Amino acid sequence: MGLALVLAVAAAPPTATVAAAAARGGGVECPIGQNDCNIWDDDPGTPGGGGGNPGGGGGDDGPAGKCQWGGKVIPCYDSILGWFNNDDGCYYKLKQPQPPGTPEGKQWYQLTCNGGDLGSLREELLDAPPPGFGAPPDPEELARRALASISLLPPRASVAPRKSKGPGLVGLPVWMWASPGDDYFGPLTASASDRGLTVTITATVKRIVWDMDNGEQVTCDGPGTPYTADGPQAGGRSPDCGYHSGYTRADTYQVSATTFWNVHWVGGDQSGDIPQTRTSGTVQIEIDELQVVTR
């Protein structure tokens, strides 16, 4: 009698294990002022419900600000130091009051150089204001300041199959999902003001891209649907975010997810976009070959 030992294979829940959490640093780049590199290691124990872990915060893929020093973007205006001059790396502030005997047509300025180093102070008598002095606030600079006040968290990636519940099989669909919520997918709003100008930003995830660790990627529009072993779609395809064809080779795979944010800003009769990315840590999927025994 030939017996194919494929008991419950077709409806077997995909399963996977949870990787350890990643931390701030260690190759992870976190924008200043943004709490997007946290540590956790949770295991809710539900079938296919592994909590992923955040890894790298993403980078700032948008253009740099107008004022820079030492390779870093700095504010073009500081309420204490004054206006920044890109030509010499100094902040200029009009000295008040002007010293007695100041020549007509000239003015004394307090300079703070080396990108605002308070140890490099001096005064200069100038015929005209330096470049950048008195310039209105840069709306994009205010947008980036608003962005630094909010947290765009990396996705908490989950997959099914899950190693701790048993391996998946070659050719069976894989489910992927990430923690929903405004901090993970938006929309998030914030604003920043300076010298009468207010800029408002709205940050929203446009897509999430899953790296399946086999040279393939899957793009989803949203966080996806969590897998449940007793759900109506158990053993089938995810309705909105899955690797439908499954893996073609038995192995252990390290899966990660990257969210692609767009930060849209409006203010000062201008508008623009600042792209951002956030990447999760990895979660493991173990895939085995289907074994058929006959006797």
C-alpha positions as CSV (number, residue, x, y, z in Angstrom):
1,M,0.0,0.0,0.0
2,G,1.4,3.3,-1.0
3,L,0.8,6.0,1.5
4,A,1.8,9.6,0.9
5,L,2.6,11.2,4.2
6,V,1.3,14.6,3.5
7,L,-0.9,14.8,6.6
8,A,-2.4,18.3,6.8
9,V,0.3,19.7,4.6
10,A,-2.1,21.7,2.4
11,A,-3.6,23.3,5.4
12,A,-0.5,23.4,7.5
13,P,0.0,26.9,8.9
14,P,3.1,28.7,7.6
15,T,5.4,29.3,10.6
16,A,8.5,31.3,11.4
17,T,10.7,32.4,14.3
18,V,11.5,35.9,15.7
19,A,15.0,37.3,15.5
20,A,16.6,39.2,18.3
21,A,16.1,43.0,18.4
22,A,18.5,45.5,16.9
23,A,19.7,48.5,18.8
24,R,20.6,52.1,18.1
25,G,24.1,52.1,16.6
26,G,25.9,49.1,15.3
27,G,25.6,50.3,11.8
28,V,22.1,51.7,12.4
29,E,21.7,55.3,11.4
30,C,19.0,57.2,13.4
31,P,18.2,60.8,12.5
32,I,18.9,63.2,15.4
33,G,15.8,63.8,17.4
34,Q,13.8,60.8,16.1
35,N,13.1,57.8,18.3
36,D,13.1,55.2,15.5
37,C,15.6,52.7,16.8
38,N,14.0,50.8,19.7
39,I,14.8,47.4,21.2
40,W,12.3,44.7,22.0
41,D,12.1,40.9,21.9
42,D,8.6,39.7,22.3
43,D,6.9,36.4,21.4
44,P,3.1,36.5,21.7
45,G,3.0,32.8,21.0
46,T,0.1,33.0,18.5
47,P,0.5,30.9,15.3
48,G,2.4,32.9,12.8
49,G,2.3,35.9,15.0
50,G,5.9,36.6,15.6
51,G,6.8,40.2,16.5
52,G,9.5,41.5,14.3
53,N,12.2,43.9,15.5
54,P,13.2,47.3,14.3
55,G,16.6,47.6,12.9
56,G,17.9,50.4,10.9
57,G,16.2,53.7,10.8
58,G,16.3,54.9,7.3
59,G,18.1,57.7,5.7
60,D,17.2,61.0,4.5
61,D,17.0,60.7,0.7
62,G,16.0,64.3,0.1
63,P,18.3,67.2,-0.8
64,A,20.5,68.7,1.8
65,G,19.6,72.0,3.5
66,K,21.0,75.3,2.3
67,C,23.4,75.8,5.2
68,Q,26.2,73.3,5.9
69,W,29.4,73.1,7.9
70,G,31.8,70.3,8.3
71,G,29.6,68.1,6.1
72,K,26.5,68.6,8.3
73,V,23.4,70.6,7.7
74,I,23.0,73.4,10.2
75,P,20.3,76.0,10.8
76,C,20.6,79.1,8.6
77,Y,19.4,81.2,11.4
78,D,19.8,81.0,15.1
79,S,18.0,83.3,17.5
80,I,21.2,83.8,19.6
81,L,23.9,83.7,16.9
82,G,22.2,85.3,14.0
83,W,22.4,84.4,10.3
84,F,24.9,81.9,8.8
85,N,27.3,82.7,6.0
86,N,28.2,79.7,4.0
87,D,31.2,81.5,2.5
88,D,33.2,81.6,5.8
89,G,31.2,79.3,8.1
90,C,30.3,82.1,10.6
91,Y,27.1,83.3,12.1
92,Y,26.6,87.1,12.0
93,K,24.6,89.1,14.4
94,L,24.4,92.9,14.4
95,K,26.0,94.3,17.5
96,Q,23.5,96.2,19.6
97,P,24.0,98.9,20.5
98,Q,26.6,100.0,18.0
99,P,29.8,101.3,19.6
100,P,30.3,105.0,19.8
101,G,32.3,106.4,16.9
102,T,31.2,103.7,14.4
103,P,31.9,105.2,10.9
104,E,28.9,106.3,9.0
105,G,27.6,103.7,6.6
106,K,29.3,100.9,8.5
107,Q,28.1,98.5,11.2
108,W,29.8,96.2,13.7
109,Y,28.8,92.5,13.7
110,Q,29.3,89.8,16.2
111,L,30.7,86.7,14.5
112,T,30.5,83.1,15.8
113,C,32.6,81.0,13.4
114,N,33.4,77.4,12.8
115,G,29.8,76.6,12.3
116,G,28.7,78.3,15.5
117,D,31.5,77.3,17.9
118,L,31.2,79.6,20.8
119,G,35.0,79.5,21.3
120,S,35.5,81.4,18.0
121,L,34.0,84.8,18.7
122,R,35.1,88.0,17.2
123,E,33.8,91.3,15.9
124,E,34.0,92.9,12.4
125,L,33.2,96.2,11.0
126,L,31.5,95.8,7.6
127,D,30.3,98.1,4.9
128,A,27.3,95.9,4.1
129,P,25.6,92.8,5.5
130,P,27.3,89.5,4.7
131,P,25.7,86.9,2.4
132,G,22.6,85.3,3.9
133,F,22.1,88.0,6.5
134,G,18.5,88.9,7.1
135,A,17.3,86.2,4.8
136,P,13.7,84.9,5.6
137,P,13.4,81.4,7.0
138,D,13.9,78.5,4.6
139,P,10.6,76.5,4.4
140,E,12.4,73.3,3.8
141,E,14.7,73.8,6.7
142,L,11.6,74.3,8.9
143,A,10.1,71.2,7.4
144,R,13.2,69.2,8.4
145,R,13.0,70.7,11.9
146,A,9.4,69.5,12.1
147,L,10.4,66.1,10.9
148,A,13.0,65.9,13.7
149,S,10.2,66.3,16.2
150,I,8.3,63.2,15.3
151,S,9.2,59.5,15.2
152,L,8.9,57.4,12.0
153,L,9.3,53.9,13.5
154,P,10.7,51.1,11.4
155,P,8.3,48.2,10.8
156,R,7.9,45.3,13.2
157,A,8.0,42.5,10.7
158,S,6.2,39.3,11.1
159,V,5.9,36.2,8.9
160,A,4.2,32.9,8.6
161,P,5.6,30.2,8.4
162,R,7.4,30.5,11.7
163,K,10.3,28.4,12.8
164,S,9.3,28.0,16.4
165,K,6.0,26.4,15.3
166,G,7.5,24.1,12.7
167,P,9.0,24.6,9.2
168,G,7.2,25.7,6.1
169,L,7.4,23.8,2.8
170,V,8.7,24.5,-0.6
171,G,6.1,25.9,-2.9
172,L,3.6,26.9,-0.2
173,P,2.6,30.6,0.2
174,V,4.2,32.9,2.8
175,W,2.3,35.6,4.7
176,M,4.0,38.8,5.7
177,W,2.6,41.6,7.9
178,A,3.9,44.5,10.0
179,S,2.5,46.3,13.0
180,P,-0.1,48.8,12.0
181,G,-0.5,52.2,13.5
182,D,0.4,55.8,12.8
183,D,3.9,55.6,14.1
184,Y,4.6,52.8,11.7
185,F,2.6,53.8,8.6
186,G,1.2,57.3,9.3
187,P,-0.3,59.7,8.8
188,L,1.8,61.8,11.2
189,T,1.7,65.6,11.3
190,A,3.9,68.2,12.9
191,S,4.8,71.9,12.3
192,A,7.7,74.3,13.0
193,S,7.7,78.1,13.1
194,D,10.3,80.7,12.8
195,R,10.1,84.5,12.4
196,G,6.4,84.4,11.4
197,L,6.6,81.5,9.0
198,T,5.0,78.1,9.9
199,V,5.6,75.0,7.9
200,T,3.4,71.9,8.4
201,I,4.4,68.3,7.4
202,T,2.4,65.2,6.9
203,A,4.3,61.9,6.8
204,T,2.8,58.8,5.2
205,V,4.1,55.4,4.2
206,K,3.6,54.9,0.4
207,R,4.7,51.3,0.3
208,I,6.4,48.5,2.2
209,V,9.0,46.3,0.4
210,W,9.8,42.8,1.8
211,D,13.3,41.3,1.1
212,M,12.8,37.6,0.9
213,D,16.5,36.8,1.1
214,N,16.5,34.9,-2.1
215,G,17.0,37.7,-4.6
216,E,13.3,38.5,-4.7
217,Q,11.3,41.3,-3.2
218,V,7.5,41.7,-2.6
219,T,5.9,45.2,-2.5
220,C,2.7,45.8,-0.5
221,D,0.5,48.8,-0.2
222,G,-0.1,48.4,3.5
223,P,0.9,46.5,6.7
224,G,-0.8,43.3,5.6
225,T,-3.0,40.8,7.4
226,P,-1.8,38.7,10.4
227,Y,-2.0,35.0,9.8
228,T,-4.1,32.9,12.2
229,A,-4.0,29.0,12.1
230,D,-7.8,28.8,12.7
231,G,-8.7,31.7,10.4
232,P,-10.9,31.3,7.3
233,Q,-7.9,31.6,5.0
234,A,-5.5,29.3,6.9
235,G,-3.3,27.4,4.5
236,G,-4.1,29.8,1.6
237,R,-2.7,33.0,0.3
238,S,-2.6,36.3,2.2
239,P,-5.3,38.6,0.9
240,D,-3.1,41.6,0.7
241,C,0.6,40.9,1.4
242,G,2.2,37.6,0.7
243,Y,4.9,35.7,-1.2
244,H,2.3,33.7,-3.1
245,S,4.6,31.4,-5.1
246,G,6.6,30.4,-2.0
247,Y,10.2,29.4,-1.9
248,T,11.6,27.0,-4.4
249,R,14.5,25.7,-2.3
250,A,14.7,24.3,1.2
251,D,16.8,26.7,3.5
252,T,16.6,29.1,6.3
253,Y,15.8,32.7,5.1
254,Q,16.3,36.0,6.8
255,V,13.4,38.2,5.8
256,S,13.2,42.0,6.4
257,A,10.9,44.9,5.5
258,T,11.5,48.5,4.5
259,T,8.8,51.2,4.7
260,F,9.1,54.0,2.2
261,W,7.7,57.3,3.7
262,N,6.9,60.5,2.0
263,V,7.0,63.7,4.1
264,H,5.0,66.4,2.4
265,W,5.5,69.9,3.6
266,V,3.6,73.1,3.0
267,G,4.4,76.7,4.1
268,G,5.4,80.1,2.9
269,D,3.5,79.6,-0.4
270,Q,5.8,76.7,-1.1
271,S,5.6,72.9,-0.8
272,G,7.8,69.9,-1.3
273,D,8.5,66.3,-0.4
274,I,11.2,64.7,1.8
275,P,11.5,60.9,1.2
276,Q,12.5,58.7,4.1
277,T,13.0,55.0,4.7
278,R,12.9,52.8,7.7
279,T,14.0,49.1,7.8
280,S,13.1,46.3,10.2
281,G,15.4,43.7,11.6
282,T,15.2,40.2,10.2
283,V,12.8,37.4,11.0
284,Q,13.7,33.8,10.1
285,I,11.7,31.4,7.9
286,E,12.7,27.8,7.7
287,I,11.7,26.0,4.6
288,D,11.8,22.2,4.1
289,E,11.3,19.9,1.2
290,L,8.1,17.8,1.1
291,Q,9.0,14.3,2.1
292,V,6.9,11.5,0.5
293,V,7.3,8.0,1.9
294,T,5.9,4.9,0.1
295,R,5.9,1.3,1.3
